Amino acid sequence: MCGSHAYPGPVTRPRGVADGASMLSSVRDALFWAPPWLSSVAVLLIAVICALVAHRILFVVFGRAFGDRHPFLRTVVWQTKGPLALALVVFALAAALQSAPFSETVSASFGRLLLIAFIVLTGWIAHVAVETGSSVYLHRFTAETADTLLARKHITQVRILKRALHTLIVVVTLSAVLMTFEPVRQYGLSLFASAGVAGLVVGLAARPLLTNLIAGIQIATTQPIRIDDQVVIENESGRIEEITSTYVVVRLWDLRRLIVPLTLFIEKPFQNWTRDSTNLIGTVLLYVDFTAPVDAIRAKFMEIVQSSKLWDGQVAKLQVTDSRENSIELRALASARSAGDAFDLRCDIREQLIAFLQKEHPAALPHARAESLRVDTPETRQRAQPDSPPDKREDTQQDDERRSRTAAR
């Protein structure tokens, strides 16, 4: 016995889509007298107008629904207003293409262009969303105060991760666009299936990019450096000005820029003066004479430090740290809120202490001492008394000879 088979009814489309398709079909039928290309252009033009009207209505509804709530979502949507309008236009054109009386070849080519445009717009929207999200997140932080460890931490993390996401979005978008072409898709599938030598070659070619990308993510998570950190690398001192996906820009003290690969901060040691705090201790070394009044110099040092706006009120000390053949070493320590303030404070202390010694205690400045040593012999004594009478010199010589004979006996 043959069983009864139930066949599904006709496939129904959503009401809005069906209404739109029927409207476009009605437009096409109304232009039966026109050439096919003219009716096709009219159908596509009506689809574009409908998409723009729908985009306008959606944004009006969105603005009234959210108002001032959800600032992050509102900012992202408003920043992507243009790409979203283009995406709606592409979607409407793709839907209208089914009703336009184009040939099969033209429809296929135009449909591929619309698909590529939609993929690119999706990547564009993702790029704008990442950029806007990072800006909104960092808006609460500022790097204008002296102690900005928390702000610099978040700024560094967000910037590095943002660049990594931008790179990933570009790679995925280009890959999706290339995969729309049949030859490229077949080549990609063959590479993925075979792997082996081809995969090894691709991996070696992409090694620098992947290495820097992984190093950037590692720096963002572990944070050996942050934006505006004071570092010493390659015997150069400067501040971290920019961290990109492949290199770091260090602004040196004389406004030069040192470009350092990201991997260098992972593989080689360097100095970070502001890792945990921006406060630094400046050192000033002075070499003075042994007779220098250390207490007076120390009092002058405290006076200089306490009157300076660069001192943070934490450390101020002057000590005798070494002694040499002709001088002693005085080490003055003073703390400041940042590396720049510490450098300026050191220069002020050094200049004022040197001026104080020159004016008040010039003998305390280091100088060399010389002392002549003479051997006591008749000749030296005779040269020492050139103006003595001749008879007195002869008596002295006779006395010397008599003493010498007596000693010989």
NUVEX-546484 format. One record per atom (N, C-alpha, C): x, y negated, z. Coordinates in steps of 0.2 Angstrom, whole numbers, padded with zeros to 4 digits, always signed. Atoms other than C-alpha are relative to their C-alpha. Example, Ala and Ser with C-alpha at 12.3 -4.5 7.8 and 13.67 -1.06 7.14 Angstrom:
<nodes>
+0004+0006+0000;+0062+0022+0039;+0004-0006+0000;-0004+0006-0001;+0068+0005+0036;-0004-0005+0003;
</nodes>
This chain:
<nodes>
+0004+0006+0000;+0000+0000+0000;+0004-0006+0000;-0004+0006+0001;+0006-0016-0005;-0002-0005+0006;+0001+0005-0005;+0008-0029+0009;-0001-0007-0003;+0001+0007+0002;+0002-0046+0008;+0005-0005+0001;-0006+0005-0001;+0015-0060+0006;-0003-0007+0001;+0002+0007+0000;+0012-0077+0012;+0005-0005-0002;-0005+0004+0003;+0021-0090+0002;-0001-0007+0003;+0000+0007-0003;+0025-0107+0010;-0003-0005-0005;+0003+0005+0004;+0016-0122+0004;+0005-0005-0003;-0005+0005+0003;+0024-0137-0005;+0003-0003+0006;-0004+0003-0005;+0038-0145+0005;-0002-0007+0000;+0002+0007-0001;+0032-0162+0012;+0005-0004+0003;-0005+0005-0003;+0043-0177+0015;-0003-0004+0005;+0002+0005-0005;+0041-0189+0029;-0005-0005-0003;+0005+0004+0003;+0027-0201+0027;+0003-0007-0003;-0003+0006+0002;+0038-0216+0025;+0004+0001-0007;-0004-0001+0006;+0050-0208+0012;-0005+0002-0005;+0005-0002+0005;+0035-0201+0003;-0003-0007-0003;+0003+0007+0002;+0027-0219+0002;+0005-0004-0004;-0005+0003+0004;+0044-0226-0004;+0001+0003-0007;-0001-0003+0006;+0046-0213-0017;-0006-0001-0005;+0006+0001+0004;+0028-0215-0023;+0000-0007-0003;+0000+0007+0002;+0030-0234-0024;+0005-0001-0006;-0005+0000+0005;+0046-0232-0034;-0002+0003-0007;+0003-0003+0006;+0037-0220-0046;-0005-0004-0003;+0005+0004+0003;+0023-0232-0048;+0003-0006-0003;-0003+0006+0003;+0035-0246-0052;+0003+0003-0007;-0002-0003+0006;+0043-0234-0065;-0005+0001-0005;+0006-0002+0004;+0026-0229-0072;-0002-0007-0003;+0003+0007+0002;+0021-0248-0073;+0005-0003-0006;-0005+0002+0005;+0037-0251-0084;+0001+0005-0005;-0001-0005+0005;+0033-0238-0096;+0002-0003-0007;-0001+0004+0006;+0034-0251-0110;+0007-0002-0001;-0007+0003+0000;+0052-0256-0105;+0005+0005-0002;-0005-0005+0001;+0068-0247-0110;+0002+0003+0006;-0002-0004-0006;+0074-0234-0098;+0005-0003+0004;-0005+0003-0005;+0089-0243-0092;-0003-0006+0004;+0003+0006-0003;+0078-0259-0088;-0005+0003+0006;+0004-0003-0005;+0065-0248-0078;+0005+0003+0006;-0005-0002-0005;+0080-0240-0069;+0003-0005+0004;-0003+0005-0004;+0088-0256-0064;-0005-0003+0004;+0005+0002-0004;+0071-0262-0058;-0001+0004+0006;+0001-0005-0006;+0069-0247-0047;+0005-0001+0005;-0005+0001-0004;+0086-0249-0040;+0000-0007+0004;+0001+0007-0003;+0083-0268-0037;-0005+0000+0006;+0005+0000-0006;+0067-0265-0027;+0003+0004+0006;-0003-0003-0005;+0076-0252-0017;+0005-0004+0004;-0005+0004-0004;+0090-0264-0012;-0004-0005+0004;+0004+0004-0004;+0077-0277-0007;-0004+0003+0006;+0004-0003-0005;+0067-0265+0003;+0005+0002+0006;-0005-0001-0005;+0083-0260+0012;+0002-0006+0004;-0002+0006-0003;+0088-0278+0016;-0006-0002+0005;+0006+0002-0005;+0070-0282+0023;+0000+0005+0006;+0000-0005-0006;+0071-0266+0034;+0006-0002+0005;-0006+0001-0004;+0088-0271+0040;-0002-0007+0004;+0002+0007-0004;+0081-0289+0045;-0005+0002+0005;+0005-0002-0005;+0066-0281+0054;+0003+0004+0005;-0003-0004-0005;+0077-0269+0063;+0004-0004+0005;-0003+0004-0005;+0088-0282+0070;-0004-0005+0004;+0005+0004-0004;+0074-0293+0075;-0003+0004+0006;+0003-0004-0006;+0066-0279+0085;+0006+0002+0005;-0005-0002-0005;+0083-0274+0092;+0002-0006+0005;-0001+0006-0004;+0086-0292+0098;-0005-0001+0005;+0005+0001-0005;+0069-0293+0107;+0000+0006+0005;+0001-0006-0004;+0070-0276+0114;+0006+0000+0006;-0006+0000-0004;+0088-0278+0122;+0001-0006+0004;-0001+0006-0003;+0089-0296+0125;+0007-0001+0003;-0007+0000-0003;+0104-0299+0137;+0002+0006+0003;-0002-0007-0003;+0104-0281+0143;+0005+0003-0005;-0005-0004+0004;+0118-0269+0137;+0004-0004-0004;-0004+0005+0004;+0131-0282+0132;+0005+0004-0005;-0005-0003+0004;+0143-0269+0125;-0004+0003-0006;+0003-0002+0005;+0130-0261+0114;-0003-0006-0005;+0002+0006+0004;+0123-0278+0108;+0006-0003-0004;-0005+0003+0003;+0140-0284+0104;+0002+0004-0006;-0002-0005+0005;+0144-0268+0094;-0004-0001-0006;+0005+0000+0006;+0128-0269+0084;+0001-0007-0004;+0000+0007+0004;+0130-0288+0080;+0006+0000-0004;-0006+0000+0003;+0148-0285+0075;+0000+0004-0007;+0001-0005+0006;+0143-0271+0063;-0006-0002-0004;+0006+0002+0003;+0128-0281+0056;+0001+0001-0008;-0001-0001+0007;+0136-0282+0039;+0001+0007-0003;+0000-0007+0002;+0142-0264+0037;-0006+0004+0000;+0007-0004-0001;+0125-0258+0043;-0004-0002-0006;+0005+0002+0005;+0116-0268+0030;+0003+0003-0007;-0003-0003+0006;+0128-0261+0016;-0002+0007+0000;+0001-0007-0001;+0125-0244+0023;-0007+0002-0002;+0007-0001+0002;+0106-0246+0022;-0001-0001-0008;+0000+0001+0007;+0108-0252+0004;+0002+0006-0004;-0002-0006+0004;+0118-0237-0001;-0005+0006+0001;+0004-0006-0001;+0106-0225+0007;-0007-0001-0004;+0006+0001+0004;+0091-0234-0002;+0001+0001-0007;-0002-0001+0007;+0100-0233-0018;+0000+0007-0002;+0000-0007+0001;+0103-0215-0016;-0006+0004+0000;+0007-0002+0000;+0085-0212-0012;-0004-0002-0007;+0003+0002+0006;+0080-0222-0027;+0002+0003-0006;-0003-0004+0006;+0091-0213-0039;-0003+0006-0002;+0004-0006+0002;+0080-0198-0039;-0006-0002-0004;+0006+0002+0004;+0066-0209-0046;+0002-0004-0006;-0002+0004+0006;+0076-0219-0059;+0001+0005-0006;-0001-0004+0006;+0076-0212-0076;+0007+0000-0003;-0007+0000+0003;+0095-0210-0078;+0001+0007-0003;-0002-0007+0003;+0103-0196-0088;+0003+0004+0006;-0003-0004-0005;+0110-0182-0078;+0007-0002+0002;-0007+0002+0000;+0128-0187-0081;+0001-0007+0004;+0000+0006-0004;+0125-0205-0075;-0002+0000+0007;+0002+0000-0007;+0115-0200-0060;+0005+0004+0004;-0005-0003-0003;+0129-0188-0055;+0006-0005+0002;-0006+0004-0001;+0143-0201-0057;-0002-0006+0005;+0003+0006-0005;+0132-0215-0048;-0001+0003+0007;+0001-0003-0007;+0128-0203-0034;+0006+0001+0004;-0006-0001-0003;+0146-0199-0031;+0003-0006+0003;-0002+0006-0002;+0150-0217-0030;-0004-0003+0006;+0004+0002-0007;+0136-0220-0017;+0003+0004+0006;-0003-0004-0006;+0143-0205-0007;+0007-0003+0002;-0006+0003-0002;+0160-0213-0007;-0001-0006+0004;+0002+0007-0004;+0153-0230-0002;-0002+0002+0007;+0002-0002-0007;+0144-0222+0012;+0005+0002+0005;-0005-0002-0004;+0159-0213+0018;+0005-0006+0003;-0004+0006-0002;+0169-0229+0018;-0003-0005+0005;+0003+0004-0004;+0156-0239+0026;-0001+0003+0007;+0000-0003-0007;+0155-0226+0040;+0006-0001+0004;-0007+0002-0003;+0174-0228+0043;+0000-0007+0002;+0000+0008-0002;+0172-0247+0043;-0004-0001+0006;+0004+0001-0006;+0158-0246+0056;+0004+0003+0006;-0004-0003-0006;+0169-0234+0067;+0005-0005+0001;-0006+0004-0002;+0184-0246+0065;-0003-0006+0004;+0003+0006-0004;+0173-0262+0070;-0002+0002+0007;+0003-0002-0007;+0165-0252+0084;+0006+0001+0005;-0006-0001-0004;+0183-0247+0091;+0003-0007+0002;-0003+0007-0001;+0189-0265+0089;-0004-0004+0005;+0004+0004-0004;+0174-0273+0097;+0000+0003+0007;+0000-0003-0007;+0173-0260+0111;+0006-0002+0004;-0007+0001-0004;+0192-0263+0116;+0000-0008+0002;+0000+0007-0002;+0189-0282+0115;-0005-0001+0006;+0004+0001-0005;+0174-0281+0126;+0003+0003+0007;-0003-0003-0006;+0183-0270+0139;+0005-0004+0002;-0005+0004-0003;+0198-0281+0140;-0002-0007+0001;+0002+0007-0002;+0188-0297+0142;+0000-0001+0007;+0000+0001-0007;+0188-0294+0160;+0007-0001+0003;-0007+0001-0003;+0207-0294+0162;+0003-0006-0003;-0004+0005+0002;+0219-0308+0160;+0007+0001+0002;-0007-0001-0002;+0237-0309+0159;+0004-0007+0001;-0003+0007-0001;+0240-0327+0164;+0002-0001+0007;-0002+0000-0006;+0243-0324+0182;+0007+0003+0001;-0007-0003-0001;+0260-0319+0190;+0000+0007+0001;+0000-0007-0002;+0255-0302+0197;-0006+0003-0004;+0006-0002+0004;+0245-0294+0183;+0002+0008-0002;-0001-0007+0001;+0250-0275+0185;-0006+0003-0003;+0006-0004+0003;+0232-0269+0183;-0002-0002-0007;+0002+0002+0006;+0228-0280+0169;+0005+0002-0006;-0004-0003+0005;+0244-0275+0159;+0000+0007-0001;+0001-0007+0001;+0241-0257+0163;-0006+0001-0005;+0006-0001+0004;+0223-0258+0155;+0002-0002-0007;-0001+0003+0007;+0229-0269+0140;+0005+0005-0004;-0004-0004+0004;+0243-0257+0136;-0004+0006-0002;+0004-0006+0002;+0232-0242+0137;-0005-0001-0006;+0005+0001+0005;+0218-0249+0127;+0003-0002-0007;-0003+0001+0007;+0229-0256+0113;+0004+0006-0003;-0003-0006+0004;+0239-0240+0110;-0005+0005-0002;+0006-0005+0002;+0223-0229+0110;-0004-0003-0005;+0003+0003+0005;+0215-0242+0099;+0003+0001-0007;-0004-0001+0006;+0229-0240+0086;+0000+0007-0002;+0001-0008+0002;+0228-0221+0087;-0006+0001-0003;+0006-0002+0003;+0210-0221+0084;-0001-0003-0007;+0000+0003+0006;+0212-0233+0070;+0003+0004-0005;-0004-0004+0004;+0225-0222+0062;-0005+0007-0001;+0004-0006+0001;+0213-0207+0065;-0006-0001-0005;+0006+0002+0004;+0198-0216+0057;+0002+0000-0007;-0002+0001+0006;+0208-0220+0042;+0002+0007-0004;-0002-0007+0003;+0215-0202+0039;-0006+0004-0001;+0006-0003+0001;+0198-0195+0042;-0004-0002-0006;+0004+0003+0005;+0189-0207+0030;+0003+0002-0007;-0003-0001+0006;+0202-0205+0016;+0000+0008-0002;+0001-0007+0001;+0201-0186+0018;-0007+0002-0002;+0007-0001+0002;+0182-0186+0017;-0001-0003-0007;+0001+0002+0007;+0183-0197+0001;+0003+0004-0005;-0004-0004+0005;+0196-0186-0007;-0004+0007-0001;+0003-0007+0000;+0186-0170-0003;-0007-0001-0004;+0006+0000+0005;+0171-0177-0014;+0002+0002-0007;-0002-0002+0007;+0182-0173-0029;+0001+0007+0000;-0001-0007+0000;+0182-0155-0034;+0007+0003+0000;-0007-0002+0000;+0200-0153-0039;+0004-0001+0007;-0004+0001-0006;+0206-0161-0023;-0003+0005+0006;+0003-0004-0005;+0194-0150-0013;+0003+0007-0001;-0002-0007+0001;+0200-0134-0021;+0008+0000+0002;-0007+0000-0002;+0218-0139-0018;+0001+0000+0008;+0000+0000-0007;+0215-0143+0000;-0002+0007+0003;+0002-0007-0003;+0206-0126+0003;+0006+0005-0001;-0006-0005+0001;+0221-0117-0005;+0006-0001+0004;-0005+0001-0005;+0233-0126+0006;-0002+0002+0007;+0002-0003-0007;+0223-0122+0021;+0000+0007+0000;+0001-0007+0000;+0221-0104+0016;+0007+0003+0000;-0007-0003+0001;+0240-0101+0011;+0004-0002+0006;-0005+0003-0005;+0248-0112+0024;+0007+0001-0002;-0007-0002+0002;+0266-0105+0024;+0004-0005-0002;-0006+0005+0001;+0279-0115+0015;-0004-0007-0002;+0003+0006+0001;+0267-0128+0009;-0002-0004+0006;+0002+0003-0007;+0260-0131+0027;+0006-0003+0003;-0006+0002-0003;+0278-0132+0033;+0003-0006-0003;-0002+0006+0003;+0283-0145+0020;-0004-0006+0002;+0004+0006-0002;+0268-0156+0024;+0001-0002+0007;-0002+0002-0007;+0272-0154+0043;+0006-0004+0001;-0006+0003+0000;+0290-0159+0040;-0001-0007-0003;+0000+0007+0002;+0285-0174+0030;-0004-0005+0004;+0004+0004-0005;+0272-0180+0043;+0003+0000+0007;-0003+0000-0006;+0284-0177+0057;+0001-0007+0004;-0001+0007-0003;+0289-0195+0060;-0006-0003+0002;+0006+0003-0002;+0271-0201+0060;-0003+0004+0006;+0003-0004-0006;+0265-0187+0072;+0004-0001+0006;-0004+0001-0006;+0280-0190+0083;-0001-0006+0003;+0001+0006-0003;+0277-0208+0085;-0007-0001+0003;+0007+0000-0002;+0258-0205+0087;+0000+0003+0007;+0000-0003-0006;+0261-0193+0101;+0004-0004+0005;-0004+0004-0005;+0274-0204+0109;-0004-0006+0002;+0005+0005-0002;+0261-0218+0109;-0005+0002+0005;+0005-0002-0005;+0248-0208+0117;+0004+0002+0007;-0003-0002-0006;+0261-0202+0130;+0002-0007+0004;-0001+0006-0004;+0266-0220+0134;-0006-0003+0002;+0006+0003-0002;+0248-0225+0135;-0003+0004+0007;+0002-0004-0006;+0245-0211+0148;+0005-0001+0006;-0005+0000-0005;+0261-0211+0158;+0002-0008+0002;-0002+0007+0000;+0265-0230+0155;+0007-0001+0003;-0007+0002-0002;+0284-0231+0157;+0001-0008-0002;-0001+0007+0001;+0282-0248+0149;-0008-0003-0001;+0007+0004+0001;+0267-0261+0148;+0001-0006-0003;+0000+0007+0003;+0263-0277+0139;+0003-0005+0005;-0003+0005-0004;+0274-0291+0146;+0005+0003+0006;-0005-0003-0005;+0286-0279+0156;+0006-0003-0002;-0007+0002+0001;+0303-0286+0158;+0005+0006+0000;-0004-0006+0001;+0315-0273+0152;+0007-0001-0002;-0007+0000+0003;+0334-0270+0148;+0001+0006-0004;-0001-0006+0005;+0337-0259+0133;+0005-0002-0005;-0006+0001+0005;+0352-0257+0121;+0004-0007+0002;-0004+0006-0003;+0361-0270+0133;-0003-0007-0002;+0003+0006+0001;+0348-0283+0129;-0006+0000+0005;+0006+0001-0004;+0335-0291+0141;-0005-0004-0003;+0006+0003+0003;+0318-0296+0136;-0007+0003+0003;+0007-0002-0002;+0299-0294+0138;-0003+0004-0006;+0004-0004+0004;+0288-0281+0130;-0006-0005-0003;+0005+0004+0003;+0278-0292+0117;-0005+0004-0003;+0005-0004+0004;+0269-0279+0107;+0002+0007+0000;-0001-0007+0001;+0267-0260+0106;-0005+0002-0005;+0004-0003+0006;+0262-0253+0089;+0000+0007+0001;+0000-0008+0000;+0259-0235+0084;+0006+0003-0002;-0007-0003+0002;+0277-0233+0078;+0006-0004+0004;-0006+0003-0003;+0288-0246+0087;-0003-0005+0005;+0001+0005-0005;+0289-0259+0101;+0004-0006-0001;-0003+0006+0001;+0293-0277+0099;+0002-0003+0007;-0002+0003-0006;+0304-0284+0113;+0003-0007-0001;-0002+0007+0000;+0306-0303+0115;+0005-0002+0004;-0006+0001-0004;+0323-0307+0120;+0000-0008+0003;+0000+0006-0004;+0328-0322+0131;+0001-0006-0005;-0002+0005+0005;+0334-0332+0116;-0005+0000-0006;+0006+0000+0005;+0317-0329+0106;+0002+0005-0006;-0001-0006+0006;+0325-0315+0095;-0005+0005+0002;+0005-0006-0001;+0314-0300+0093;+0004+0007-0002;-0004-0007+0000;+0322-0282+0096;-0006+0005-0002;+0005-0005+0002;+0312-0269+0086;+0003+0007+0002;-0002-0007-0003;+0313-0252+0096;-0005+0005-0002;+0005-0005+0001;+0305-0236+0090;-0003+0003+0007;+0003-0002-0006;+0293-0229+0102;+0003+0006+0003;-0003-0006-0003;+0302-0212+0104;+0006-0002+0004;-0006+0002-0004;+0317-0222+0111;-0002-0001+0008;+0002+0001-0007;+0307-0226+0127;-0002+0007+0003;+0002-0006-0003;+0303-0208+0129;+0006+0005+0001;-0006-0004+0001;+0320-0200+0125;+0006-0003+0004;-0006+0003-0003;+0333-0213+0132;-0002-0004+0006;+0002+0005-0006;+0334-0222+0149;+0001-0007-0002;+0000+0007+0000;+0331-0240+0151;-0002-0003+0006;+0002+0004-0006;+0328-0253+0164;-0007-0003+0000;+0006+0004-0001;+0311-0259+0169;-0001-0004+0006;+0000+0004-0006;+0311-0273+0181;-0006-0002+0003;+0006+0001-0003;+0293-0275+0183;-0005+0006+0000;+0004-0006+0000;+0287-0257+0184;-0005+0000+0005;+0005+0000-0006;+0278-0259+0201;-0002-0007+0002;+0002+0007-0002;+0279-0277+0204;+0004-0005-0004;-0003+0005+0004;+0284-0293+0195;+0005-0004+0004;-0005+0004-0004;+0294-0300+0210;+0007+0003-0001;-0007-0002+0001;+0313-0299+0208;+0004-0004+0005;-0005+0003-0005;+0328-0303+0219;+0006-0003-0005;-0006+0003+0003;+0341-0315+0211;+0006+0000+0004;-0006+0000-0003;+0359-0314+0215;+0005-0005-0002;-0005+0005+0002;+0372-0328+0215;+0006+0001+0004;-0007-0001-0003;+0391-0325+0218;+0004-0006+0000;-0004+0005+0000;+0402-0338+0224;+0007+0002+0003;-0006-0002-0002;+0421-0337+0227;+0003-0006+0003;-0002+0006-0003;+0428-0349+0240;+0006+0002+0004;-0006+0000-0004;+0444-0352+0251;-0002+0004+0007;+0000-0003-0006;+0447-0343+0267;-0002-0005+0006;+0001+0005-0005;+0445-0359+0276;-0007-0003-0001;+0007+0003+0002;+0427-0362+0269;-0004+0000+0006;+0005-0001-0005;+0414-0366+0282;-0007+0004-0002;+0005-0004+0003;+0402-0352+0279;-0007-0002+0003;+0006+0002-0003;+0389-0358+0292;-0003-0006-0004;+0002+0006+0004;+0388-0375+0283;-0003+0002-0007;+0002-0002+0007;+0386-0366+0266;-0006+0004+0001;+0006-0003-0001;+0373-0355+0273;-0006-0004+0001;+0005+0005-0002;+0363-0369+0280;-0002-0004-0007;+0002+0003+0006;+0364-0378+0263;-0004+0004-0005;+0004-0004+0004;+0358-0363+0254;-0007+0001+0002;+0007-0001-0002;+0343-0361+0265;-0004-0006-0001;+0003+0006+0002;+0339-0379+0262;-0002+0000-0007;+0001+0000+0007;+0340-0377+0243;-0006+0005-0001;+0005-0005+0002;+0329-0361+0243;-0007-0003+0003;+0006+0002-0003;+0316-0368+0255;-0004-0006-0004;+0002+0006+0004;+0314-0384+0244;-0002+0002-0007;+0001-0002+0007;+0312-0374+0228;-0007+0003-0001;+0007-0002+0002;+0295-0371+0220;+0000+0007-0003;-0001-0007+0003;+0302-0355+0212;+0001+0006+0005;-0001-0005-0005;+0305-0346+0228;-0007+0002+0003;+0007-0003-0002;+0291-0334+0234;+0000+0001+0007;+0001+0000-0007;+0295-0335+0252;+0002+0007+0003;-0001-0007-0003;+0301-0317+0254;+0007+0001+0002;-0007-0001-0001;+0320-0315+0253;+0004-0006-0001;-0005+0005+0001;+0333-0328+0256;+0006+0002+0005;-0005-0002-0004;+0350-0323+0263;+0007-0001-0003;-0007+0002+0003;+0369-0328+0261;+0005+0004+0005;-0005-0004-0004;+0383-0316+0267;+0006+0000-0004;-0006-0001+0002;+0401-0313+0265;+0001+0007-0002;+0000-0007+0003;+0402-0297+0254;+0007+0002-0002;-0007-0003+0003;+0421-0296+0249;+0005-0005+0002;-0006+0004-0001;+0438-0303+0252;+0006+0002-0004;-0005-0001+0005;+0452-0305+0240;+0007-0003+0003;-0006+0003-0002;+0470-0311+0241;+0000-0007+0001;+0000+0007-0001;+0466-0329+0239;-0007-0003+0000;+0007+0002-0001;+0447-0330+0241;-0004+0005+0003;+0005-0004-0003;+0432-0323+0249;-0007-0001-0004;+0005+0000+0005;+0416-0318+0240;-0007-0001+0004;+0006+0002-0003;+0399-0326+0246;-0006+0003-0005;+0006-0002+0005;+0383-0317+0239;-0006-0003+0003;+0006+0003-0002;+0367-0327+0240;-0006+0004-0004;+0006-0004+0002;+0350-0317+0238;-0006-0005+0001;+0006+0004+0000;+0334-0326+0234;-0005+0004-0005;+0005-0004+0004;+0317-0318+0228;-0004-0005-0004;+0005+0004+0004;+0305-0325+0215;-0006+0004-0003;+0006-0003+0002;+0288-0321+0208;+0001+0004-0007;-0001-0003+0007;+0295-0316+0190;+0007+0000-0002;-0006+0000+0002;+0310-0313+0181;+0003-0007-0003;-0002+0007+0002;+0310-0330+0173;+0001-0005+0006;-0001+0005-0006;+0308-0339+0190;+0006+0002+0003;-0006-0002-0003;+0322-0328+0197;+0006-0003-0004;-0006+0002+0004;+0334-0333+0183;+0001-0008+0001;-0001+0007-0001;+0330-0352+0185;+0002-0001+0007;-0002+0001-0007;+0331-0350+0204;+0008+0001+0001;-0007-0001-0001;+0348-0343+0203;+0004-0005-0003;-0003+0006+0003;+0354-0357+0191;+0000-0006+0005;+0000+0006-0004;+0348-0370+0203;+0004+0001+0007;-0004-0001-0006;+0356-0362+0218;+0007-0001-0001;-0007+0000+0001;+0373-0360+0210;+0002-0007-0002;-0002+0007+0002;+0373-0378+0203;+0000-0004+0006;+0000+0004-0006;+0368-0386+0220;+0005+0002+0005;-0005-0002-0005;+0380-0376+0230;+0007-0002-0002;-0007+0003+0002;+0395-0380+0219;+0000-0007+0001;+0000+0007-0001;+0390-0398+0219;+0001-0002+0008;-0001+0001-0008;+0389-0397+0239;+0007+0001+0002;-0007-0002-0002;+0406-0389+0240;+0005-0006-0003;-0004+0005+0003;+0414-0402+0228;+0000-0007+0004;+0001+0007-0004;+0407-0417+0238;+0001+0000+0007;-0001+0000-0007;+0407-0411+0256;+0006+0004+0002;-0005-0004-0002;+0420-0398+0257;+0005+0002-0006;-0005-0001+0006;+0433-0399+0242;+0005+0005+0002;-0006-0005-0002;+0446-0389+0252;-0003+0007+0000;+0003-0007+0000;+0434-0374+0252;+0000+0003-0006;+0000-0003+0006;+0435-0372+0234;+0007+0004-0001;-0006-0004+0000;+0448-0358+0229;+0006-0003-0003;-0007+0003+0002;+0466-0363+0227;+0005+0005+0001;-0006-0005-0001;+0483-0354+0226;+0004-0004+0005;-0005+0003-0005;+0496-0357+0240;+0007+0003-0003;-0007-0002+0002;+0515-0357+0236;+0004-0002+0006;-0005+0002-0005;+0529-0356+0249;+0006+0003-0002;-0006-0002+0002;+0547-0356+0245;+0004+0003+0005;-0004-0003-0005;+0559-0344+0254;+0008-0001-0002;-0007+0001+0001;+0578-0348+0256;+0005+0005+0004;-0005-0004-0004;+0593-0337+0261;+0005-0005+0003;-0004+0004-0004;+0604-0345+0275;+0007+0002-0001;-0007-0002+0002;+0622-0345+0267;+0003-0007+0000;-0004+0006+0000;+0636-0358+0268;-0002-0004-0006;+0002+0004+0006;+0632-0363+0250;-0006-0004+0001;+0007+0003-0001;+0614-0366+0254;+0000-0006+0005;+0000+0005-0005;+0618-0376+0269;+0004-0006-0002;-0004+0005+0003;+0631-0386+0260;-0004-0004-0005;+0005+0004+0005;+0618-0390+0246;-0005-0004+0003;+0005+0003-0004;+0606-0394+0259;+0002-0007+0003;-0002+0006-0003;+0617-0408+0266;+0005-0003-0005;-0005+0002+0005;+0625-0416+0251;+0003-0007+0002;-0002+0007-0002;+0627-0433+0260;+0005+0000+0006;-0004+0000-0006;+0638-0427+0274;+0007-0002-0001;-0007+0002+0001;+0656-0434+0276;+0004+0006-0002;-0004-0006+0003;+0670-0424+0267;+0004+0003+0006;-0004-0004-0006;+0680-0421+0284;-0005+0004+0003;+0005-0004-0004;+0664-0414+0292;-0001+0006-0004;+0001-0006+0004;+0662-0402+0277;+0006+0004+0000;-0006-0004+0000;+0680-0397+0278;+0000+0004+0007;+0000-0003-0006;+0678-0394+0297;-0005+0006+0000;+0005-0005+0000;+0662-0384+0294;+0003+0006-0004;-0003-0006+0004;+0672-0373+0281;+0005+0003+0004;-0005-0003-0005;+0686-0370+0293;-0003+0004+0005;+0004-0004-0005;+0674-0365+0306;-0002+0007-0003;+0003-0006+0003;+0666-0352+0294;+0006+0005-0001;-0005-0005+0001;+0683-0345+0289;+0003+0003+0007;-0002-0002-0006;+0688-0344+0307;-0004+0006+0003;+0005-0005-0002;+0672-0334+0311;+0001+0006-0004;+0000-0006+0004;+0675-0323+0297;+0007+0004+0002;-0006-0004-0003;+0693-0318+0303;-0001+0003+0006;+0002-0003-0006;+0687-0315+0320;-0004+0006-0001;+0004-0006+0001;+0674-0303+0314;+0004+0005-0004;-0004-0005+0003;+0687-0294+0303;+0005+0003+0005;-0004-0003-0005;+0698-0291+0318;-0004+0005+0004;
</nodes>
